[in-house]
Amino acid sequence: METIARKKRKLVNDINVVPLIDVMLVLLVVFMLTAPMLNQGIEVDLPQANNEPLDIDENLETLVVFITSNGEYFLSIGATGDDRESMDLGTVSLRVSQIVEANPSIQVLLEGDSEASWGGMITLITTLNQAGVTNLNFITKPLESL
């Protein structure tokens, strides 16, 4: 009888990283393509003010109301600026009142173009007060020079 010699297989302890590298490269390309799309917004020329920054609680939700120089109104909840659409003052009032009713502790910020009409700004502030906003804050940029 012949004895069949069995070879002992040596276990491979190496991890094959090629699939991991492929996945990482795909993710890198995806993030490179989507990153520029995250910087969407409405172009407004903020007025300058010589004030200290507000103490905004990062844990609370924020509602930002925009008014442009042509009198268009926009809403944005939190940091997401997706699907912003121009709306009239009545729609702003309705949506803000619904949001404030659902979340009374929401921080409301007003961002207005420096070229926006003063009358439009006052009308917006009055509308926001009637919608239930009690603590309205303004977004400005620091003074560059006096």
N, CA, C and O of each residue as an XYZ file, in Angstrom:
584
protein
N       0.805     -1.161      0.000
C       0.000      0.000      0.000
C       0.867      1.251      0.000
O       1.884      1.393      0.678
N       0.373      2.093     -0.797
C       1.092      3.346     -0.884
C       0.527      4.339      0.114
O      -0.679      4.410      0.347
N       1.396      5.064      0.664
C       0.921      6.126      1.540
C       0.905      7.427      0.748
O       1.867      7.837      0.097
N      -0.216      8.011      0.853
C      -0.360      9.281      0.159
C       0.083     10.381      1.118
O      -0.433     10.539      2.225
N       1.025     11.098      0.652
C       1.532     12.199      1.482
C       0.606     13.405      1.312
O       0.346     13.868      0.202
N       0.142     13.869      2.398
C      -0.719     15.055      2.379
C       0.114     16.288      2.668
O       0.938     16.334      3.580
N      -0.150     17.284      1.838
C       0.542     18.545      2.062
C      -0.248     19.338      3.072
O      -1.476     19.406      3.024
N       0.452     19.908      3.944
C      -0.201     20.799      4.896
C      -0.346     22.158      4.242
O       0.612     22.734      3.727
N      -1.576     22.653      4.279
C      -1.808     23.974      3.724
C      -1.402     25.023      4.732
O      -1.690     24.924      5.925
N      -0.737     26.013      4.223
C      -0.344     27.096      5.090
C      -1.459     28.142      5.060
O      -1.887     28.558      3.983
N      -1.928     28.565      6.223
C      -2.970     29.561      6.309
C      -2.423     30.936      5.943
O      -1.313     31.309      6.323
N      -3.230     31.669      5.201
C      -2.825     33.020      4.815
C      -3.419     33.995      5.834
O      -4.633     34.034      6.035
N      -2.578     34.755      6.452
C      -3.019     35.693      7.477
C      -3.162     37.122      6.957
O      -3.421     38.038      7.738
N      -2.999     37.319      5.677
C      -3.071     38.661      5.106
C      -4.517     38.998      4.756
O      -5.299     38.133      4.361
N      -4.847     40.267      4.910
C      -6.164     40.756      4.527
C      -6.055     41.326      3.120
O      -5.139     42.087      2.809
N      -6.996     40.950      2.287
C      -7.005     41.469      0.928
C      -7.630     42.867      0.957
O      -8.836     42.998      1.167
N      -6.834     43.899      0.751
C      -7.297     45.272      0.870
C      -7.726     45.880     -0.462
O      -8.183     47.022     -0.496
N      -7.590     45.148     -1.544
C      -7.946     45.685     -2.852
C      -9.429     46.080     -2.915
O      -9.728     47.174     -3.396
N     -10.376     45.242     -2.452
C     -11.778     45.685     -2.482
C     -12.018     46.917     -1.607
O     -12.828     47.774     -1.958
N     -11.328     47.012     -0.483
C     -11.467     48.170      0.390
C     -10.982     49.438     -0.304
O     -11.610     50.490     -0.184
N      -9.883     49.348     -1.018
C      -9.360     50.489     -1.758
C     -10.344     50.905     -2.848
O     -10.563     52.097     -3.065
N     -10.938     49.933     -3.533
C     -11.926     50.240     -4.575
C     -13.112     51.003     -3.994
O     -13.557     51.993     -4.574
N     -13.619     50.554     -2.869
C     -14.759     51.212     -2.229
C     -14.379     52.624     -1.798
O     -15.160     53.559     -1.975
N     -13.191     52.784     -1.237
C     -12.754     54.106     -0.791
C     -12.605     55.073     -1.968
O     -12.945     56.250     -1.845
N     -12.103     54.591     -3.099
C     -11.971     55.459     -4.269
C     -13.340     55.871     -4.803
O     -13.522     57.017     -5.215
N     -14.300     54.956     -4.801
C     -15.650     55.295     -5.243
C     -16.255     56.337     -4.303
O     -16.865     57.299     -4.769
N     -16.098     56.162     -2.992
C     -16.614     57.136     -2.037
C     -15.939     58.495     -2.214
O     -16.597     59.531     -2.113
N     -14.649     58.500     -2.473
C     -13.934     59.751     -2.694
C     -14.506     60.495     -3.895
O     -14.726     61.704     -3.832
N     -14.747     59.775     -4.988
C     -15.317     60.406     -6.179
C     -16.720     60.931     -5.893
O     -17.065     62.034     -6.318
N     -17.527     60.158     -5.183
C     -18.888     60.590     -4.857
C     -18.857     61.861     -4.018
O     -19.601     62.800     -4.300
N     -18.020     61.908     -3.005
C     -17.943     63.095     -2.153
C     -17.375     64.293     -2.907
O     -17.785     65.427     -2.661
N     -16.443     64.059     -3.815
C     -15.901     65.165     -4.607
C     -16.959     65.757     -5.528
O     -16.956     66.960     -5.790
N     -17.856     64.924     -6.016
C     -18.907     65.414     -6.907
C     -20.039     66.098     -6.145
O     -20.634     67.051     -6.649
N     -20.344     65.622     -4.935
C     -21.477     66.187     -4.198
C     -21.098     67.381     -3.331
O     -21.980     68.165     -2.977
N     -19.844     67.553     -2.977
C     -19.442     68.659     -2.100
C     -19.780     70.030     -2.674
O     -20.296     70.867     -1.933
N     -19.523     70.307     -3.942
C     -19.887     71.642     -4.453
C     -21.392     71.902     -4.437
O     -21.817     73.056     -4.384
N     -22.192     70.857     -4.481
C     -23.645     71.033     -4.472
C     -24.174     71.405     -3.091
O     -25.303     71.883     -2.978
N     -23.391     71.197     -2.051
C     -23.834     71.502     -0.694
C     -23.788     72.996     -0.391
O     -24.377     73.443      0.594
N     -23.109     73.759     -1.209
C     -22.964     75.195     -0.969
C     -24.006     75.998     -1.732
O     -23.697     77.034     -2.321
N     -25.229     75.518     -1.718
C     -26.293     76.248     -2.380
C     -26.843     77.279     -1.426
O     -26.775     77.111     -0.209
N     -27.374     78.321     -1.963
C     -27.950     79.339     -1.102
C     -28.458     80.496     -1.921
O     -28.447     80.480     -3.152
N     -28.895     81.479     -1.213
C     -29.408     82.683     -1.833
C     -28.365     83.763     -1.633
O     -27.890     83.978     -0.518
N     -28.012     84.432     -2.695
C     -26.991     85.467     -2.619
C     -27.608     86.743     -2.061
O     -28.434     87.384     -2.711
N     -27.195     87.103     -0.847
C     -27.648     88.360     -0.261
C     -26.428     89.146      0.192
O     -25.434     88.574      0.640
N     -26.516     90.436      0.071
C     -25.462     91.332      0.522
C     -25.841     91.782      1.927
O     -26.632     92.710      2.097
N     -25.266     91.110      2.946
C     -25.637     91.380      4.331
C     -25.224     92.778      4.763
O     -24.154     93.258      4.389
N     -26.069     93.431      5.548
C     -25.667     94.720      6.117
C     -24.596     94.500      7.176
O     -24.499     93.424      7.767
N     -23.794     95.534      7.408
C     -22.723     95.435      8.391
C     -23.178     96.045      9.707
O     -23.917     97.030      9.728
N     -22.726     95.449     10.803
C     -23.065     95.960     12.134
C     -21.884     95.731     13.058
O     -21.114     94.788     12.879
N     -21.749     96.599     14.042
C     -20.663     96.504     14.997
C     -21.177     95.883     16.293
O     -21.094     96.501     17.354
N     -21.698     94.683     16.213
C     -22.259     93.988     17.373
C     -21.467     92.722     17.654
O     -20.750     92.207     16.797
N     -21.617     92.239     18.873
C     -21.009     90.972     19.247
C     -21.864     89.828     18.703
O     -23.078     89.983     18.565
N     -21.257     88.690     18.393
C     -22.029     87.545     17.913
C     -23.032     87.073     18.963
O     -22.786     87.167     20.165
N     -24.162     86.566     18.486
C     -25.190     86.049     19.385
C     -24.778     84.707     19.948
O     -24.028     83.957     19.323
N     -25.277     84.416     21.132
C     -25.087     83.085     21.691
C     -26.210     82.202     21.172
O     -27.295     82.158     21.752
N     -25.946     81.504     20.083
C     -26.934     80.623     19.470
C     -26.692     79.224     20.004
O     -25.567     78.725     19.959
N     -27.748     78.582     20.513
C     -27.647     77.216     21.017
C     -27.601     76.274     19.825
O     -28.568     76.168     19.071
N     -26.468     75.588     19.657
C     -26.267     74.691     18.513
C     -27.214     73.487     18.550
O     -27.463     72.864     17.518
N     -27.741     73.158     19.730
C     -28.597     71.987     19.859
C     -30.041     72.262     19.461
O     -30.795     71.332     19.176
N     -30.430     73.539     19.441
C     -31.802     73.879     19.063
C     -31.892     74.095     17.560
O     -30.930     74.507     16.913
N     -33.074     73.806     17.022
C     -33.291     74.035     15.601
C     -33.345     75.522     15.315
O     -33.722     76.324     16.169
N     -32.962     75.875     14.100
C     -32.941     77.269     13.689
C     -33.784     77.442     12.436
O     -33.693     76.653     11.496
N     -34.596     78.476     12.436
C     -35.388     78.848     11.259
C     -34.835     80.172     10.752
O     -34.809     81.162     11.483
N     -34.393     80.187      9.498
C     -33.852     81.404      8.909
C     -34.841     81.903      7.866
O     -35.255     81.158      6.978
N     -35.214     83.181      7.986
C     -36.105     83.832      7.024
C     -35.263     84.819      6.232
O     -34.588     85.671      6.810
N     -35.304     84.704      4.907
C     -34.511     85.553      4.026
C     -35.421     86.542      3.314
O     -36.550     86.213      2.950
N     -34.920     87.758      3.119
C     -35.571     88.722      2.232
C     -34.491     89.264      1.306
O     -33.435     89.708      1.755
N     -34.771     89.221      0.002
C     -33.795     89.670     -0.983
C     -34.055     91.129     -1.355
O     -35.033     91.732     -0.914
N     -33.173     91.674     -2.163
C     -33.319     93.072     -2.569
C     -34.547     93.286     -3.453
O     -35.069     94.400     -3.512
N     -35.023     92.235     -4.148
C     -36.237     92.386     -4.960
C     -37.498     92.041     -4.189
O     -38.568     91.945     -4.792
N     -37.415     91.850     -2.881
C     -38.601     91.611     -2.070
C     -39.076     90.170     -2.073
O     -40.231     89.908     -1.738
N     -38.213     89.224     -2.444
C     -38.572     87.809     -2.396
C     -38.280     87.274     -1.000
O     -37.331     87.704     -0.346
N     -39.107     86.329     -0.550
C     -38.957     85.728      0.774
C     -38.620     84.255      0.621
O     -39.135     83.576     -0.266
N     -37.745     83.768      1.499
C     -37.349     82.370      1.516
C     -37.283     81.904      2.966
O     -37.021     82.699      3.868
N     -37.523     80.603      3.187
C     -37.390     79.994      4.518
C     -36.379     78.873      4.451
O     -36.257     78.199      3.429
N     -35.653     78.672      5.534
C     -34.718     77.561      5.637
C     -34.697     77.090      7.084
O     -34.497     77.887      8.000
N     -34.903     75.795      7.287
C     -34.832     75.229      8.635
C     -33.483     74.560      8.783
O     -33.103     73.705      7.983
N     -32.763     74.964      9.821
C     -31.463     74.365     10.090
C     -30.443     74.732      9.033
O     -30.511     75.801      8.426
N     -29.494     73.828      8.821
C     -28.434     74.105      7.880
C     -28.771     73.716      6.475
O     -28.033     74.025      5.540
N     -29.875     73.042      6.320
C     -30.223     72.610      4.978
C     -30.854     73.729      4.216
O     -31.834     74.331      4.655
N     -30.290     74.004      3.079
C     -30.843     75.023      2.221
C     -31.436     74.436      0.971
O     -31.637     75.141     -0.018
N     -31.723     73.136      1.003
C     -32.271     72.486     -0.172
C     -33.661     73.025     -0.462
O     -34.314     73.600      0.409
N     -34.086     72.838     -1.647
C     -35.429     73.139     -2.164
C     -36.007     74.458     -1.651
O     -37.178     74.526     -1.278
N     -35.191     75.490     -1.635
C     -35.699     76.810     -1.274
C     -36.472     77.349     -2.455
O     -36.016     77.281     -3.597
N     -37.626     77.876     -2.179
C     -38.422     78.477     -3.238
C     -38.944     79.816     -2.768
O     -39.214     80.018     -1.584
N     -39.080     80.719     -3.706
C     -39.589     82.044     -3.390
C     -41.053     81.932     -2.994
O     -41.805     81.168     -3.598
N     -41.461     82.693     -1.978
C     -42.860     82.649     -1.535
C     -43.324     84.050     -1.186
O     -42.524     84.959     -0.962
N     -44.644     84.199     -1.146
C     -45.194     85.512     -0.792
C     -45.291     85.640      0.727
O     -45.057     84.676      1.455
N     -45.632     86.819      1.189
C     -45.650     87.119      2.620
C     -46.704     86.299      3.365
O     -46.485     85.908      4.512
N     -47.836     86.037      2.727
C     -48.884     85.225      3.359
C     -48.428     83.794      3.605
O     -48.724     83.214      4.651
N     -47.704     83.221      2.636
C     -47.184     81.860      2.789
C     -46.119     81.818      3.876
O     -46.056     80.862      4.649
N     -45.274     82.860      3.938
C     -44.258     82.940      4.993
C     -44.938     82.940      6.358
O     -44.524     82.219      7.266
N     -45.977     83.750      6.494
C     -46.694     83.846      7.769
C     -47.298     82.501      8.154
O     -47.191     82.078      9.305
N     -47.928     81.829      7.199
C     -48.565     80.541      7.477
C     -47.552     79.491      7.886
O     -47.741     78.790      8.881
N     -46.470     79.380      7.119
C     -45.457     78.350      7.415
C     -44.727     78.626      8.727
O     -44.470     77.707      9.505
N     -44.396     79.892      8.968
C     -43.692     80.226     10.216
C     -44.592     79.950     11.413
O     -44.125     79.427     12.425
N     -45.870     80.290     11.315
C     -46.778     80.035     12.442
C     -46.917     78.535     12.692
O     -47.002     78.114     13.845
N     -46.941     77.722     11.636
C     -46.999     76.268     11.808
C     -45.732     75.739     12.457
O     -45.791     74.872     13.328
N     -44.583     76.260     12.034
C     -43.305     75.806     12.583
C     -43.172     76.209     14.047
O     -42.752     75.401     14.876
N     -43.527     77.456     14.372
C     -43.418     77.937     15.755
C     -44.414     77.212     16.654
O     -44.113     76.939     17.816
N     -45.597     76.898     16.130
C     -46.580     76.165     16.916
C     -46.090     74.754     17.215
O     -46.306     74.240     18.312
N     -45.429     74.126     16.243
C     -44.908     72.770     16.446
C     -43.673     72.762     17.332
O     -43.448     71.805     18.074
N     -42.861     73.829     17.263
C     -41.623     73.888     18.033
C     -41.453     75.310     18.586
O     -40.787     76.133     17.958
N     -42.048     75.612     19.757
C     -41.982     76.982     20.300
C     -40.570     77.444     20.658
O     -40.328     78.648     20.742
N     -39.637     76.519     20.872
C     -38.281     76.919     21.266
C     -37.360     77.133     20.069
O     -36.159     77.328     20.251
N     -37.895     77.101     18.856
C     -37.051     77.279     17.667
C     -36.483     78.698     17.629
O     -37.167     79.665     17.964
N     -35.225     78.802     17.217
C     -34.562     80.099     17.099
C     -34.850     80.654     15.706
O     -34.595     79.983     14.707
N     -35.377     81.864     15.636
C     -35.718     82.466     14.354
C     -34.719     83.579     14.053
O     -34.532     84.499     14.850
N     -34.082     83.475     12.890
C     -33.091     84.446     12.457
C     -33.577     85.100     11.173
O     -34.157     84.436     10.315
N     -33.345     86.388     11.041
C     -33.733     87.138      9.847
C     -32.472     87.545      9.103
O     -31.604     88.222      9.652
N     -32.382     87.125      7.846
C     -31.243     87.468      7.004
C     -31.772     88.291      5.845
O     -32.496     87.784      4.988
N     -31.405     89.561      5.823
C     -31.903     90.455      4.785
C     -30.796     91.073      3.984
O     -29.731     91.392      4.511
N     -31.048     91.238      2.724
C     -30.102     91.910      1.841
C     -30.003     93.373      2.249
O     -31.011     93.985      2.601
N     -28.806     93.938      2.207
C     -28.647     95.335      2.600
C     -29.373     96.277      1.639
O     -29.640     97.426      1.990
N     -29.691     95.815      0.455
C     -30.417     96.614     -0.526
C     -31.927     96.405     -0.429
O     -32.682     97.029     -1.175
N     -32.380     95.533      0.486
C     -33.822     95.299      0.651
C     -34.470     96.575      1.177
O     -33.856     97.342      1.919
N     -35.713     96.784      0.781
C     -36.388     98.015      1.212
C     -36.685     97.958      2.707
O     -37.000     96.902      3.254
N     -36.579     99.108      3.348
C     -36.836     99.194      4.786
C     -38.287     98.852      5.079
O     -38.578     98.193      6.078
N     -39.195     99.287      4.226
C     -40.610     98.986      4.423
C     -40.886     97.492      4.323
O     -41.690     96.954      5.085
N     -40.222     96.822      3.388
C     -40.376     95.367      3.260
C     -39.857     94.635      4.482
O     -40.434     93.637      4.914
N     -38.765     95.137      5.035
C     -38.188     94.523      6.242
C     -39.122     94.694      7.440
O     -39.337     93.752      8.202
N     -39.676     95.898      7.605
C     -40.598     96.153      8.723
C     -41.856     95.306      8.568
O     -42.360     94.757      9.548
N     -42.362     95.197      7.346
C     -43.542     94.367      7.098
C     -43.255     92.914      7.442
O     -44.101     92.240      8.028
N     -42.069     92.420      7.084
C     -41.685     91.041      7.400
C     -41.573     90.837      8.907
O     -42.045     89.827      9.430
N     -40.954     91.781      9.610
C     -40.809     91.668     11.070
C     -42.189     91.646     11.732
O     -42.430     90.845     12.636
N     -43.085     92.513     11.291
C     -44.445     92.542     11.841
C     -45.169     91.235     11.568
O     -45.865     90.714     12.439
N     -45.009     90.704     10.362
C     -45.642     89.435      9.999
C     -45.113     88.298     10.856
O     -45.880     87.447     11.304
N     -43.791     88.278     11.089
C     -43.203     87.226     11.925
C     -43.692     87.329     13.364
O     -43.938     86.309     14.006
N     -43.838     88.557     13.880
C     -44.373     88.735     15.237
C     -45.807     88.232     15.327
O     -46.177     87.594     16.312
N     -46.617     88.510     14.311
C     -48.003     88.032     14.291
C     -48.074     86.515     14.144
O     -49.053     85.897     14.563
N     -47.041     85.912     13.549
C     -47.006     84.463     13.371
C     -46.559     83.748     14.646
O     -46.556     82.518     14.693
N     -46.180     84.506     15.681
C     -45.821     83.888     16.956
C     -44.360     83.945     17.303
O     -43.952     83.382     18.320
N     -43.553     84.604     16.496
C     -42.119     84.722     16.778
C     -41.937     85.794     17.842
O     -42.330     86.944     17.649
N     -41.338     85.411     18.964
C     -41.160     86.365     20.057
C     -39.725     86.858     20.180
O     -39.491     87.957     20.683
N     -38.762     86.061     19.730
C     -37.355     86.431     19.874
C     -36.685     86.354     18.513
O     -36.083     85.336     18.172
N     -36.785     87.415     17.740
C     -36.220     87.468     16.396
C     -34.817     88.063     16.458
O     -34.608     89.101     17.087
N     -33.855     87.408     15.807
C     -32.481     87.892     15.744
C     -32.105     88.142     14.293
O     -32.649     87.510     13.388
N     -31.171     89.070     14.071
C     -30.753     89.436     12.733
C     -29.376     88.875     12.425
O     -28.506     88.823     13.294
N     -29.187     88.454     11.177
C     -27.877     87.999     10.713
C     -27.231     89.166      9.979
O     -27.805     89.710      9.036
N     -26.035     89.548     10.416
C     -25.274     90.628      9.774
C     -23.851     90.153      9.614
O     -23.489     89.078     10.092
N     -23.048     90.946      8.948
C     -21.608     90.649      8.885
C     -20.864     91.763      9.609
O     -21.353     92.891      9.674
N     -19.689     91.461     10.152
C     -18.949     92.474     10.924
C     -18.551     93.669     10.058
O     -18.373     93.542      8.847
N     -18.416     94.823     10.695
C     -17.969     96.019     10.000
C     -16.537     95.815      9.514
O     -15.677     95.340     10.256
N     -16.297     96.181      8.264
C     -14.941     96.067      7.731
C     -14.125     97.304      8.068
O     -12.932     97.207      8.355
N     -14.761     98.464      8.033
C     -14.057     99.694      8.402
C     -15.089    100.759      8.742
O     -16.235    100.687      8.299
N     -14.689    101.724      9.511
C     -15.589    102.822      9.890
C     -15.454    103.974      8.950
O     -16.134    104.987      9.113
